Amino acid sequence: MNSTQRPTKKIARLTLVLLAAGAIGGAGLAAYGGTAYAQTTLAPTLSSAPIGVVTTPNFAQINKLYGPAVVNITVKGVEKVSDSQGDPFQQFFGQFPGFPGMPQGSHNVPMEGVGSGFIISSNGIILTNAHVVKDAKSVVVKLTDRREYHAKVLGSDPQTDVAVIKIDATNLPTVKIGHVSSLQVGDWVLAIGSPYGLESTATAGIVSALGRSLPDDTSVPFIQTDVPVNPGNSGGPLFNSQGEVVGINSQIYTKTGGYQGLSFSIPIDVAEKIKDQILAHGKVQHARLGVTAQEVNQDLADSFNLPSPSGALIASVMKDSAAEHAGLKPGDIIRKIDGREIVSSGDLASAINMDAPGQKITMDVWRNGKPMTMTATLGKLDSSGVSAADSSASSAHGKLGVALRPLTPQEASAIGTQGLLVEQVSGAAERAGIQPEDVILAINGVPATNVDQVRKEVAHAKGTIALLIQRGDNKIFVPVRLK
């Protein structure tokens, strides 16, 4: 990836830009000499300060003590580009000029990128982002004293964006690892890096949110901060007020390619689990439950008689999965796993993917308006063991407003399920997002077998019903407010 490319991800209508290896900038390097790295008292505790009094950590001392353990990472490799890339005639002819229809080729071009990392072991073990070392043929680590080493990539995990590399050196300065569980919204945090190539840059801010779920990153409960992080900070450490590393800087929200107030870091406890697997086995395995889950909003909570809109609503269960073997069904709402609260579908994904295949879990499940307990033995994640469903359909007041008919045997065979086909839609159903050609599979968790049954369920509804629909290959619950 060259220095002008920045891969993007979407959050609703916003854009997340990965701090990729090809971005301008490098590691966070602190220009301090000497060999004294002993721990000292870095900040007074807030418990001793009255509310309203701002007590800032000693960021200068944190930078002095642990800046030398932050490294610059330079990667080199090759990437494939189209033979016609840069061809001035490409925009007119679409392929080779003068030869329409001729197969288009590609060729390799050199690429170079930079990122950051931090030393966690004095014998040269370094943590960074997986995207920093992706497709790298050569990885060079530069220390703050200007020494350079060729590094070996011991392993990387794209699922969590964590990588472990090693250099052949000893008696290196190291960071101190902290505990994410002690982190709170509003706590001070510090990042060290080289945004846009400006080495030894320290930036500070506060924790904005914890356990933030991002699209396509369902296995990572990100730490959201307002620390200014820019291209070049990728893989660098996020320190708490005591100088302990609590995260790895990974992504930013941006419309411009630069910092706009939202930064996201991988919790260090997640990175530690990945690191341990890589050092032990050279690879990472994530657990798999085998469900598609979606958020529970107020309308869905009303439909399922939940006391509060929280939990992960199961929209579909994969065949021969741990979820199916455990007895989970569409319409179940997982509220706890091994005692841990599941507030959103992202909580479910991060909890499952951080467990090991073969591990047994206990689930607190809400089914048919009542709580129950279930156990499951987790499988191995292939590509997507827990996926998130888009539940952005809106709802409004009014009658249900759908014209339904049973699926023909041919239609049922084609989609692999039984249900009722929506032929026309109006009123509340239309406002909720139901569309013609949707297939209604269940109402409030009860399989939809015939039109009379639908009428009965609607008649007994207390104001909101939850329709499980299939649209194409996707299944999703849509709440419909009837009055």
Summary of the structure (lengths in Angstrom):
residues: 483
radius of gyration: 26.0
end to end distance: 53.8
largest distance: 81.1
contacts: 1683
relative contact order: 0.11
helix: 17%
strand: 39%
